[in-house]
Amino acid sequence: MIGLISATAAGAAARDRLAAAWPGRAVVYEGPVRAAVHRAFAECEQLVCFLATGAVVRLLAPLLSDKSADPGVVCVDEAGRHAVALLGGHAGGANALAEAVAEVLDATPVVTTATDAAGLLGLDMLGLPVEGDVAGVSRAMLDGAPVELRADALWPLPALPPNVAPGSTLPDPADAAVLHITDRVVESGARRAVVRPASLAVGVGASRGAPVDEVVGLVHDALREAGLSPLSIAELVTVDAKADEPGIVAAAARLGVPLRTYAAEALARVEVPNPSGAPLAAVGTPSVAEAAALVEGGELLVPKRKSTPPPGSEGRAAMATCAVVRRAPRGRLAVVGLGPGARDLLTPRAREELRRASVLVGLDQYVDQIRDLLRPGTTVLESGLGAEEERARTAVAEAREGRAVALIGSGDAGVYAMASPALAEAGADIDVVGVPGVTAALAAAAVLGAPLGHDHVSISLSDLHTPWEVIERRVRAAAEADIVVTFYNPRSRGRAWQLPEALSILAEHRDPATPVGVVRNASRPDESARVTSLAALDPAAVDMMTVVTVGNTATRQIAGRMVTPRGYRWQSAAGTGEGGR
Ligand code: SAH
């Protein structure tokens, strides 16, 4: 919940706009300001105060405990010009909240947390638990001081700044701060921090009624003796039959990790070092803890061990078993559409994925488009036109090694672009995330008017990968079906006859006056657009930077705009309001 507090009429007006924009998420705290701030601070995860920063600082000072628990606080000035992240920039989410508030109120977000302001990575922004001297190591990262990276494996993390590197590559590693990325317990101290990857699968078995303390105690003992951190537990795993076993369910909750269960038949197929007869008789698999931990693969670090009955029940049989497996990191491939060109048509999600990656793969001209958005330290693998298959292979290979990779394309990366060759190459061993982008046909349509108001199709006129007969058959089908057509890759220096040929096929079924929209460099600085007709279109004005959209038999030019009606009866569509939505 986000608590909203204001003191003046102007503040209240802005407050109400925010409340209206976020129904169910934002609560207005009325009444005297001091009491309202205090109540909201106690009850909400975040606060937006339409008050002077000084006033808020004074009101909150006595209430502060620590940054992991305190709410994030944003202040908005009387004039509604600035949304200032005052408190809890990272952990409290105030930086993100300031951005969101600014978006709604059309204000400027003000974010002062060091790591964000420099475009660098806050250690607490990795989405993974961090321990140790986080402030000391963050400071060193930000100062550009050497930070020795000691990682057990390659994790799909965002780019780290260049001063964070393995000891062998640092000039003077003895002086360096240390950033561990490991599931192992390591020596702590000043300027040493540990990021905990979610690498450990803990298999558990339990007889009916096993106490939660016994299960949790067993897990902690097993990890401690193996020198492993509980913060790296990815999940507890067991057999389906134990999905509701209270001691196991409560143990997962207490450890703050999900519980996942598998069918006994699946576990029975897993090769384990310590099978036994008891679970086979009880649940149908000779191993629960070891098999569940190993079922997704990995390295068995702690073979099956049994619990110690708690004080008072010494002498009775152990009621729980556990085993610990380290899973290999899974790389991450984000396939990101950048939109047609304009920065404000790049989606926030695409922007986020660009900052989430440590490796960027793409065509050089697209990389140039977004280079300023990358985190310092991002590896950029750019290549020239062509080389598509190779780009796709590179991106997948980098992800397979465990990295976080963003593969970019203009428009939507899945439309005549990189997503298909990349996913044809990718196996189940990497995670894939797709981010949609505004494709050229849509960007052009918005410039032209409303040409896609009825059924429409995109056809690429490039016969590089597709025989012309196939393309021609599709154009003919669209012509016969009276479907609006957008031609991608319409014409290049070496491919001049295809567009006139395609237009003549459409002209067999459409009037010579049928509107045709030609948009070059949609949304880019040198954008140009024209609405002409099938008869008047000059193919020489079309190049590879252009899309050509041909209307159907009902498409009209109205006030210079290209409009395809929602149906085939102009009058009734306009008159009844039907289909006008
Ligand atoms: N993935 C891209 C399309 C790649 S095919 C997308 O979704 O938009 C390349 C063709 O797209 C170009 O030849 C041109 O026809 C079209 N195109 C891409 N961006 C364009 C833009 N900004 N304006 C006009 N046409 C564009």
Boltz pocket constraint, residues with backbone or C-beta under 6 A from the ligand:
constraints:
  - pocket:
      binder: B
      contacts: [[A, 340], [A, 341], [A, 409], [A, 410], [A, 411], [A, 412], [A, 413], [A, 414], [A, 415], [A, 416], [A, 417], [A, 438], [A, 439], [A, 440], [A, 441], [A, 443], [A, 444], [A, 487], [A, 488], [A, 489], [A, 490], [A, 519], [A, 520], [A, 521], [A, 522], [A, 523], [A, 524], [A, 543], [A, 544], [A, 545], [A, 546], [A, 547]]
      max_distance: 6.0
